[in-house]
Amino acid sequence: MDFNDVKKVVGDTAQKVVKKSGEAVEYGKVKYKIYDIQNDINKIFTQIGQDVYEGYKGDYVNDDIPNKCEVIDAKKAEIEELEEKLRELKNTKKCNCGRITSKDDAFCPACGSNF
């Protein structure tokens, strides 16, 4: 192996490392975004609980609860989109049964469904 071959191998390896580190950074950003959205959902759940309790104590129903539930639904949909992005980054897919499997699998190992 001459110097040019070594140089090419080192260059190719460096490019792969840069690509993988970029993917890891992107993965981390998506995971943090999911964590952040889940915290928002937990805060809304707490607000709903307080609203229900205050309604119980005051014999009234807070009309804002359905709106808060819709916000939670929208945030959960956003989390599902971000989780799909994570599956793409990890080269996996989600079966209808909920199992996460490799994109290369022709059948789900849990339920046997074909992809």
URGI-V208561 format. One record per residue. SS is DSSP state (~ for helix, > for strand, _ for the rest). NEAR is the number of other C-alpha atoms within 10 Angstrom. D_LAST is the distance of its C-alpha to the last C-alpha in whole Angstrom. Layout:
BEGIN
ss=SS near=NEAR d_last=D_LAST
ss=SS near=NEAR d_last=D_LAST
END
This chain:
BEGIN
ss=_ near=5 d_last=44
ss=_ near=6 d_last=47
ss=~ near=8 d_last=47
ss=~ near=9 d_last=44
ss=~ near=10 d_last=42
ss=~ near=11 d_last=42
ss=~ near=11 d_last=42
ss=~ near=11 d_last=39
ss=~ near=12 d_last=37
ss=~ near=12 d_last=38
ss=~ near=12 d_last=37
ss=~ near=12 d_last=34
ss=~ near=12 d_last=34
ss=~ near=12 d_last=35
ss=~ near=12 d_last=33
ss=~ near=12 d_last=30
ss=~ near=12 d_last=31
ss=~ near=12 d_last=32
ss=~ near=12 d_last=28
ss=~ near=12 d_last=27
ss=~ near=12 d_last=30
ss=~ near=12 d_last=29
ss=~ near=14 d_last=25
ss=~ near=14 d_last=27
ss=~ near=12 d_last=29
ss=~ near=15 d_last=27
ss=~ near=19 d_last=25
ss=~ near=13 d_last=28
ss=~ near=13 d_last=29
ss=~ near=17 d_last=26
ss=~ near=16 d_last=26
ss=~ near=12 d_last=30
ss=~ near=15 d_last=29
ss=~ near=20 d_last=27
ss=~ near=13 d_last=29
ss=~ near=13 d_last=32
ss=~ near=16 d_last=30
ss=~ near=16 d_last=30
ss=~ near=12 d_last=33
ss=~ near=15 d_last=34
ss=~ near=20 d_last=32
ss=~ near=13 d_last=34
ss=~ near=13 d_last=38
ss=~ near=17 d_last=37
ss=~ near=16 d_last=36
ss=~ near=12 d_last=40
ss=~ near=14 d_last=41
ss=~ near=18 d_last=40
ss=~ near=13 d_last=41
ss=~ near=12 d_last=44
ss=~ near=18 d_last=45
ss=~ near=17 d_last=44
ss=~ near=15 d_last=47
ss=~ near=14 d_last=49
ss=~ near=13 d_last=48
ss=~ near=12 d_last=49
ss=~ near=9 d_last=52
ss=~ near=9 d_last=54
ss=_ near=10 d_last=52
ss=_ near=12 d_last=50
ss=_ near=13 d_last=47
ss=_ near=14 d_last=45
ss=_ near=9 d_last=44
ss=_ near=10 d_last=42
ss=~ near=17 d_last=39
ss=~ near=11 d_last=37
ss=~ near=10 d_last=37
ss=~ near=16 d_last=36
ss=~ near=15 d_last=33
ss=~ near=11 d_last=32
ss=~ near=15 d_last=32
ss=~ near=20 d_last=30
ss=~ near=13 d_last=28
ss=~ near=13 d_last=28
ss=~ near=17 d_last=28
ss=~ near=16 d_last=25
ss=~ near=12 d_last=23
ss=~ near=15 d_last=24
ss=~ near=20 d_last=23
ss=~ near=13 d_last=19
ss=~ near=13 d_last=19
ss=~ near=17 d_last=21
ss=~ near=17 d_last=19
ss=~ near=15 d_last=16
ss=~ near=18 d_last=18
ss=~ near=19 d_last=19
ss=~ near=18 d_last=15
ss=~ near=13 d_last=15
ss=~ near=13 d_last=19
ss=_ near=14 d_last=17
ss=_ near=12 d_last=14
ss=> near=17 d_last=12
ss=> near=22 d_last=10
ss=> near=16 d_last=10
ss=_ near=18 d_last=8
ss=_ near=11 d_last=10
ss=_ near=11 d_last=12
ss=_ near=11 d_last=13
ss=_ near=12 d_last=12
ss=> near=15 d_last=12
ss=> near=18 d_last=11
ss=> near=15 d_last=11
ss=_ near=15 d_last=9
ss=_ near=10 d_last=10
ss=_ near=12 d_last=8
ss=_ near=12 d_last=6
ss=> near=15 d_last=6
ss=_ near=20 d_last=8
ss=_ near=14 d_last=11
ss=_ near=12 d_last=13
ss=_ near=12 d_last=11
ss=_ near=11 d_last=9
ss=_ near=12 d_last=7
ss=> near=10 d_last=4
ss=_ near=13 d_last=0
END
